[in-house]
Amino acid sequence: MSKRVRISNDSLNSYGTRVLTSGMNVEQYCRNPVLLYQHERGQVIGYVKDLKVENDEVTGELMFDCASELSKRCKKQYEFGSLRMVSVGIDILELSDDKQHLVQGQTCPTITKSKLFEVSLVDIGANDDAIVLQKDGKRITLGKDGECPLPLLNNNNFQNPEQMDQKKLALSLGLPETADEAAINAAIEELKTAKAENADLKKNNDTLTLERITNAVDKAVGEKRLAADKKEQFVELGKKVGLEELQNILAAMTPQVKLSQTIGHQGGAPTGTPVTYSKLSEVPADKILELREKNVAEYKRLYKAEYGIECEIED
């Protein structure tokens, strides 16, 4: 019973190229599945039975016709194990230097499309998956002392993924692309330290700002510009608008403002009679926050009237 052998797969050969199984056309070969010896025309020793293309490899069974002394000898040596390497002859139809088709150590473009025209039993190939290539009518023998006219890849077309990541990381850290791992690690540690210091600085600044906002509100309460029960509201307002705008708002409040006054009512105006304010300081202290949140346009108008500059908040 004949054993199934691997005829070709996607592995890298010794000439730095690969033949993609997915792009290999075997239709014509299956019509004439000739088995040669050492890729030599006229040295037919049998045929390949049950050729299959699956799981990224081409396999088949070698059938020796024993019609010649060469075929008989090859069969005996194949069964004995002294001849065991199988190789393909293909026409190159398409090459690609796209990174998605390259693997570590590859120096020539990948053969993405090809046509199988013969299979041979060989003694010594270029590697475990030896092949013979043919491009533009010129034969490329992958064996000892063979020449390969395939173009070489540009060094930038393929790099070790780890090297690519290291180069990219080095550049992102402001280092030259040739920086070694030690330099990159040192830069990362410096970045971590700076990040931690910035986080601490921001935390300290936030704490200091909150302290200043709270002091400004406490001062307004002490000056009777603001009722004590409104303290938390104005602290939260300060967090939103910032210390400077909060101080402007508090400064615009008139001390001893009657808390009974409401927006739309002022002094002895009859109930239901609307009052139009001309500037922010005329608005009752306990209604400024409500005005800012519910009537942004009016708040902006009064703010500009008070300070002569626009108030940059969203409507």
Buried (B, 14 or more C-beta within 10 A) or exposed (E): EBEEBEBBBBBBBBBBBBBBBEBBBBEEBEEEBBBBBBBEEEBBBBBBEEBEBEEEBBBBBBBBEBEBEBBBBBBEBBEEEEBEBBBBBBBBBEBBBEEEBBEEEBBBBBBBBBBBBBBBBBEEBBEEBBBBBBBEEEEBBBBEEBEBEBEEBEEEBBBEEEEEEBBEBBEEBEBEEEBEEEBBEBBEEEEEEEEEEEEEEEEEEEEEBBEBBBEBBBEBBEEBBBBEEBBEBBBEBBBEBEBEBBBBBBBBBEEEBEEEBEBEBBEEEEEEEEBEBEBBBBBBBBBBBBBBEEBBEBBBBBBBBBBEEEBEEEE
